[in-house]
Amino acid sequence: MTSKTISQGILRAVGVLVGIVLLLYFLYTIQSVLAYLAIAAVVALIGSPLVRFFRRLKLPNILAVIITMLLMVGILAGIIALFIPLLSEQGKNLSLLDIDELQVSLNTLYHQITNHLGLSSHIVEDVFEDPGFERNILQGLDIGFIPNFLNSFLNVLSSASIGLFSVLFISFFFLKDSKLFEHGLLIFVPVDKKKGTTNSIGKINGLLSRYFVGLLLQIFILFVIYTIVLLIVGIENAVVIAFLCALFNIIPYIGPIIGGVIMLTLTMTSNLGSNFSEVILPKTGYVFLGLLFGQLVDNFFSQPFIFSNSVKSHPLEIFLVIIIAGLLFGVVGMIVAVPGYTAIKVILKEFLSDNPIVKSLTHNL
């Protein structure tokens, strides 16, 4: 081996490394566009059954897509409209907030809890009776955060508007030209691999479409259960709270805990000032029982139904994949773990079907 050959090999290796670095930097720069494409792909997977349904009614493809998009935008607008009364009410409450009354209410709630549990309350009494308590709070307030907060809010609103328009625009064409994403991907695939890639994309689309529709059904079932429980108990804004807590179920394992804590907290705060033993504690207990019932239905009916009929994976297999993805990529990894794992299984079966490990993992696909 001559020095010229070695130098050429080193130059090629350096060139490859530089190319990889530039590619990663480019992907990092356009990460928002990639996020729009990913979200639009999910929207298209969810909307594709509706498009097929309308086309079976002899509607033209473009009209079926437009009706589907209008339905999805209407659902999104309805969800946003649900939160407007709650935000308006909370804003009104904040504008009319009486600090002295709030202090008395919190002190009363604390006394009720400590008396119910048989604990001593002298520590909090000393804190509230300290003459420097109010002064320390006022000194800690920085009024300068208000304009910064407003600027940040406007920036977030502007970015969200651009993102929403981009997702809707891309989703429309993904639904209208169902092969658009596939044709774009096949450009980078060698000729001898195009057939296998096409088969993989078709299977992935079918499995993930059923998965996301099943996920929506799972959230809807929890939403109905939580709404009924909160309405029976008599909690204000029951529909909004139920939807918010059900939506957290998108995050596997951690989401239900977060949603449950939010529901129990809002149940207690909505009855602030009432008797702890006779009102707050019983209502919180009833809501907790409803929350427990909803999770039992979700874990023993909804999730097995989704996993067995959509992604074709064993619950233990899914559990391990979600935990590993969560350790590697955090909450985002837990959310995308199941769709990503399903896509990987389909690709492995298509191109490595003779491998014994792949056979055992993909025998039911």
C-alpha positions in Angstrom: 0.0 0.0 0.0 1.6 3.3 -1.1 1.5 6.6 0.7 -0.7 8.0 -2.1 -3.4 5.3 -1.5 -3.3 6.0 2.3 -3.6 9.8 1.7 -6.5 9.3 -0.6 -8.2 7.0 1.9 -7.7 9.6 4.6 -9.1 12.4 2.4 -12.2 10.3 1.5 -12.8 9.6 5.2 -12.4 13.3 6.1 -14.7 14.2 3.2 -17.4 11.7 4.4 -17.1 13.1 8.0 -17.4 16.6 6.7 -20.4 15.6 4.6 -22.1 14.0 7.6 -21.5 17.0 9.8 -22.9 19.4 7.1 -25.9 17.1 6.6 -26.6 17.1 10.4 -26.2 20.9 10.6 -28.6 21.3 7.6 -31.2 19.0 9.3 -30.8 21.0 12.5 -31.3 24.2 10.7 -34.5 23.1 9.1 -35.8 21.2 12.1 -39.0 23.2 12.2 -39.8 22.2 8.6 -39.1 18.6 9.4 -41.5 18.9 12.4 -44.2 20.4 10.1 -43.7 17.5 7.7 -44.0 14.9 10.5 -47.1 16.5 12.0 -48.7 16.8 8.5 -47.9 13.2 7.9 -49.7 12.2 11.1 -52.7 14.4 10.2 -52.8 12.8 6.7 -52.7 9.3 8.3 -55.6 10.2 10.6 -57.6 11.9 7.7 -57.0 9.2 5.1 -59.8 6.9 6.3 -62.3 9.9 6.0 -61.1 10.6 2.5 -61.6 7.0 1.5 -65.0 7.0 3.1 -66.1 10.1 1.2 -64.7 8.7 -2.1 -66.8 5.6 -1.5 -69.8 8.0 -1.6 -68.8 8.8 -5.2 -67.4 12.2 -4.3 -64.4 13.6 -6.3 -61.1 13.2 -4.6 -60.5 17.0 -4.3 -64.0 17.4 -2.7 -63.4 14.5 -0.3 -60.1 16.1 0.8 -61.6 19.5 1.3 -64.5 18.1 3.4 -62.0 16.1 5.5 -59.8 19.2 6.1 -62.8 21.3 7.0 -63.9 18.6 9.5 -60.5 18.5 11.1 -60.1 22.3 11.2 -63.6 22.5 12.8 -62.7 19.9 15.4 -59.5 21.9 16.2 -61.5 25.1 16.4 -64.0 23.5 18.7 -61.2 22.2 21.0 -59.7 25.7 21.2 -63.2 27.2 21.8 -63.6 24.9 24.8 -60.7 26.6 26.6 -61.8 30.2 25.9 -64.5 30.3 28.6 -62.1 28.7 31.1 -59.3 31.2 30.3 -61.7 34.1 30.3 -63.1 33.1 33.7 -59.6 32.6 35.2 -58.6 36.0 33.8 -61.6 37.6 35.4 -60.9 35.9 38.7 -57.3 37.2 38.6 -58.4 40.7 37.9 -60.8 40.6 40.9 -58.3 38.8 43.1 -58.3 40.0 46.7 -54.9 39.2 48.2 -56.2 39.4 51.8 -59.2 37.1 51.0 -56.8 34.7 49.2 -54.6 34.6 52.2 -57.5 33.8 54.5 -58.8 31.1 52.1 -55.4 29.4 51.9 -55.0 29.7 55.7 -58.4 28.2 56.2 -57.8 25.3 53.8 -54.5 24.6 55.6 -56.2 24.6 59.0 -58.8 22.2 57.7 -56.2 19.8 56.3 -54.0 19.9 59.4 -57.0 19.5 61.7 -58.3 16.6 59.6 -54.9 14.9 59.7 -54.3 15.8 63.4 -51.1 17.8 62.6 -49.8 21.1 64.1 -50.3 24.3 62.2 -48.1 26.7 64.2 -45.4 26.8 61.4 -47.7 28.3 58.8 -49.3 30.6 61.4 -45.9 32.0 62.2 -45.2 32.6 58.5 -48.5 34.4 57.8 -48.2 36.5 61.0 -44.6 37.5 60.2 -44.7 41.3 59.4 -42.0 40.9 56.8 -44.0 38.3 54.9 -45.9 40.7 52.6 -42.9 43.0 52.2 -40.7 40.1 51.1 -43.2 39.1 48.5 -43.6 42.6 47.1 -39.8 43.0 47.0 -39.5 39.8 45.1 -41.9 40.9 42.3 -40.3 42.3 39.2 -42.8 44.3 37.2 -40.4 44.4 34.3 -41.3 40.8 33.3 -44.7 42.0 32.0 -43.5 43.5 28.6 -41.0 40.6 28.2 -43.9 38.1 28.8 -46.1 40.0 26.2 -43.3 40.0 23.6 -42.7 36.2 24.2 -46.4 35.6 23.9 -46.7 37.4 20.6 -43.6 35.5 19.3 -45.1 32.2 20.3 -48.5 33.2 18.8 -46.8 34.2 15.5 -44.8 31.0 15.3 -47.9 28.9 16.1 -49.9 30.6 13.4 -47.2 30.0 10.8 -46.8 26.4 12.0 -50.6 25.8 11.8 -50.9 27.2 8.3 -47.8 25.2 7.2 -49.2 21.9 8.6 -52.6 22.4 7.1 -51.1 23.3 3.7 -48.8 20.3 3.6 -51.6 18.0 5.0 -53.9 19.0 2.2 -51.5 17.9 -0.5 -50.6 14.7 1.4 -54.3 13.8 1.4 -54.9 15.0 -2.2 -51.9 13.2 -3.6 -51.5 10.2 -1.4 -48.4 9.0 -3.2 -46.6 12.4 -2.9 -44.6 11.5 0.1 -43.8 8.0 -1.3 -42.6 9.4 -4.6 -40.4 12.0 -2.9 -38.8 9.3 -0.7 -38.2 6.9 -3.7 -36.0 9.5 -5.3 -33.3 8.6 -2.8 -33.8 4.8 -3.0 -31.8 2.6 -5.3 -33.7 1.0 -8.2 -33.4 -2.5 -6.9 -34.9 -1.5 -3.5 -37.8 0.5 -4.9 -40.3 -2.3 -4.8 -39.5 -3.3 -1.3 -39.7 0.3 -0.1 -43.0 0.8 -1.8 -44.4 -2.3 0.0 -43.0 -1.1 3.3 -44.6 2.4 2.9 -48.0 0.9 2.1 -47.9 -1.4 5.2 -46.6 1.4 7.4 -49.4 3.7 6.2 -52.0 1.1 7.0 -50.7 0.2 10.4 -50.1 3.8 11.6 -53.4 5.0 10.2 -55.2 2.4 12.4 -52.9 3.3 15.3 -53.6 7.0 15.3 -57.4 6.5 14.8 -57.3 4.0 17.7 -55.4 6.6 19.8 -58.1 9.1 19.1 -60.7 6.5 20.2 -58.7 5.9 23.4 -58.7 9.6 24.2 -62.4 9.9 23.5 -63.3 7.0 25.8 -61.3 8.6 28.7 -62.8 12.0 27.9 -66.3 10.6 28.2 -65.6 8.8 31.5 -63.8 11.8 33.0 -66.6 14.2 31.9 -69.3 12.0 33.4 -67.4 11.7 36.7 -66.7 15.4 37.0 -70.3 16.4 36.1 -71.7 14.0 38.7 -69.4 15.3 41.3 -70.3 18.9 40.3 -67.0 20.3 39.2 -67.1 23.6 37.1 -65.7 23.4 33.6 -65.9 19.6 33.7 -65.7 19.2 29.9 -62.5 21.3 29.6 -60.8 19.6 32.5 -61.8 16.1 31.3 -60.5 16.8 27.8 -57.2 18.3 29.1 -56.6 15.3 31.4 -57.6 12.8 28.7 -55.2 14.5 26.2 -52.3 13.8 28.5 -52.8 10.1 27.9 -50.9 10.6 24.6 -47.7 10.4 26.8 -47.4 6.8 27.8 -47.3 5.9 31.5 -46.3 9.4 32.6 -49.2 11.2 31.0 -52.0 9.6 33.0 -50.2 10.5 36.2 -49.9 14.1 35.2 -53.5 14.3 34.0 -54.7 12.7 37.3 -52.7 15.2 39.4 -54.2 18.1 37.4 -57.7 16.7 37.8 -57.4 16.2 41.5 -55.8 19.6 42.0 -58.5 21.4 40.1 -61.1 19.5 42.0 -59.7 20.7 45.3 -59.1 24.3 44.2 -62.6 24.6 42.6 -64.1 24.0 46.1 -61.7 26.3 47.9 -63.4 27.8 51.0 -65.7 24.8 51.5 -65.4 22.4 54.5 -62.5 20.1 53.9 -64.0 17.0 55.6 -67.5 17.4 54.3 -67.0 18.8 50.8 -63.4 18.8 49.5 -62.2 15.4 50.7 -65.3 13.4 49.5 -65.4 15.1 46.1 -61.7 14.5 45.6 -62.2 10.9 46.6 -65.0 10.4 44.1 -62.9 12.0 41.3 -60.0 9.7 42.2 -62.3 6.7 41.9 -63.5 7.9 38.5 -59.9 8.4 37.5 -59.0 4.9 38.6 -62.0 3.4 36.7 -61.0 5.3 33.5 -57.4 4.0 33.8 -58.6 0.4 34.3 -60.7 0.7 31.2 -57.8 2.2 29.3 -55.2 -0.4 30.4 -57.4 -3.5 30.1 -59.5 -2.6 27.0 -58.4 0.4 25.0 -54.6 -0.2 24.9 -54.7 -3.9 24.2 -57.3 -3.3 21.4 -55.1 -0.6 19.8 -51.8 -2.6 20.0 -53.3 -5.9 18.9 -55.3 -4.5 16.0 -53.0 -1.7 14.7 -49.3 -2.1 15.5 -49.5 -5.9 15.9 -47.1 -5.9 19.0 -47.3 -7.5 22.4 -48.0 -5.2 25.3 -44.7 -6.2 27.0 -42.8 -5.5 23.8 -44.4 -2.0 23.6 -43.6 -1.4 27.3 -39.9 -2.1 26.8 -39.8 0.0 23.6 -41.4 3.0 25.3 -39.2 2.8 28.4 -36.0 2.6 26.2 -37.2 5.5 24.0 -38.0 7.6 27.1 -34.5 7.0 28.6 -32.9 8.0 25.3 -35.1 10.9 24.0 -37.3 11.9 26.9 -41.0 12.6 26.6 -40.8 13.1 22.8 -39.2 9.7 22.5 -42.1 8.1 24.5 -44.7 9.6 22.3 -43.1 8.6 19.0 -41.8 5.2 20.3 -44.7 3.1 19.1 -45.1 4.6 15.6 -41.3 4.5 15.1 -41.0 0.9 16.3 -43.8 -0.2 14.0 -42.2 1.4 11.0 -38.8 -0.2 11.8 -40.5 -3.6 12.2 -42.1 -3.3 8.8 -38.9 -2.3 7.1 -36.9 -5.1 8.8 -39.5 -7.7 7.6 -39.4 -6.4 4.1 -35.6 -6.4 3.7 -34.3 -8.9 6.4 -37.1 -11.4 6.4 -34.7 -14.4 6.6 -33.1 -13.2 9.9 -34.3 -15.4 12.8 -34.6 -12.4 15.2 -36.6 -10.4 12.6 -38.8 -13.4 12.0 -39.7 -13.7 15.7 -40.4 -10.0 16.1 -42.5 -9.7 12.9 -44.3 -13.0 12.6 -47.7 -11.4 13.1 -47.2 -8.5 10.6 
